[in-house]
Amino acid sequence: MADLRVELLAVEDCPHLEQARRDLESVLGKGIIEVPIQLVFVTGADDAEFLGFQGSPTIRVNGDDVVAQPELPIAFGCRVYRDADGRARGSPPIESIRAAVDAHRRGRLEAFQREEAARVAEFARAAEAAESTPGSTSASERQPEES
């Protein structure tokens, strides 16, 4: 999880910043590795443009908005979210935060499993090659050493 980058972008007086932070900390607290939250205050329209900011608060996991809404314009102001029941909210639904973090964790686990499988396969190939090399003896053919 060391490569997990979490950003919480907001305008300074955002009334929903603390709720977004609590939800984010709750989700991140379920992991075994502490993940820092990078808090980014957007101070004007130029910052919003530069950051591709669509409103406050916004949570990004590895650069991806947890509630991707490409149709939203760049905005220096509040952002409205919808929960699973369609109700308006001022911060990203915790389910969206959890889904984004879990997707990252699954991806890291799958990558680790692929790397381990490749190591095991390479070890097996090397062992097989060593056994089939003329003049080599397998472990079962070797005589135990006397002390």
ChimeraX attribute file (.defattr): number of C-alpha atoms within 10 A of each C-alpha:
attribute: neighborCount
match mode: 1-to-1
recipient: residues
	/A:1	14
	/A:2	9
	/A:3	9
	/A:4	16
	/A:5	16
	/A:6	21
	/A:7	20
	/A:8	20
	/A:9	23
	/A:10	28
	/A:11	21
	/A:12	13
	/A:13	11
	/A:14	16
	/A:15	15
	/A:16	18
	/A:17	20
	/A:18	12
	/A:19	15
	/A:20	24
	/A:21	17
	/A:22	12
	/A:23	18
	/A:24	22
	/A:25	15
	/A:26	14
	/A:27	18
	/A:28	20
	/A:29	12
	/A:30	10
	/A:31	13
	/A:32	8
	/A:33	10
	/A:34	12
	/A:35	16
	/A:36	13
	/A:37	18
	/A:38	13
	/A:39	14
	/A:40	15
	/A:41	17
	/A:42	22
	/A:43	12
	/A:44	12
	/A:45	14
	/A:46	12
	/A:47	14
	/A:48	21
	/A:49	15
	/A:50	10
	/A:51	13
	/A:52	12
	/A:53	24
	/A:54	25
	/A:55	21
	/A:56	28
	/A:57	30
	/A:58	23
	/A:59	28
	/A:60	20
	/A:61	18
	/A:62	15
	/A:63	11
	/A:64	13
	/A:65	21
	/A:66	21
	/A:67	18
	/A:68	13
	/A:69	10
	/A:70	9
	/A:71	7
	/A:72	11
	/A:73	12
	/A:74	16
	/A:75	17
	/A:76	20
	/A:77	18
	/A:78	18
	/A:79	21
	/A:80	14
	/A:81	15
	/A:82	14
	/A:83	15
	/A:84	9
	/A:85	6
	/A:86	8
	/A:87	9
	/A:88	13
	/A:89	13
	/A:90	19
	/A:91	24
	/A:92	25
	/A:93	19
	/A:94	18
	/A:95	15
	/A:96	17
	/A:97	22
	/A:98	18
	/A:99	14
	/A:100	20
	/A:101	24
	/A:102	15
	/A:103	12
	/A:104	17
	/A:105	15
	/A:106	11
	/A:107	12
	/A:108	16
	/A:109	13
	/A:110	12
	/A:111	12
	/A:112	12
	/A:113	12
	/A:114	12
	/A:115	12
	/A:116	12
	/A:117	12
	/A:118	12
	/A:119	12
	/A:120	12
	/A:121	12
	/A:122	12
	/A:123	12
	/A:124	12
	/A:125	12
	/A:126	12
	/A:127	12
	/A:128	12
	/A:129	12
	/A:130	14
	/A:131	14
	/A:132	12
	/A:133	9
	/A:134	8
	/A:135	8
	/A:136	12
	/A:137	13
	/A:138	12
	/A:139	9
	/A:140	7
	/A:141	8
	/A:142	9
	/A:143	8
	/A:144	8
	/A:145	5
	/A:146	4
	/A:147	3
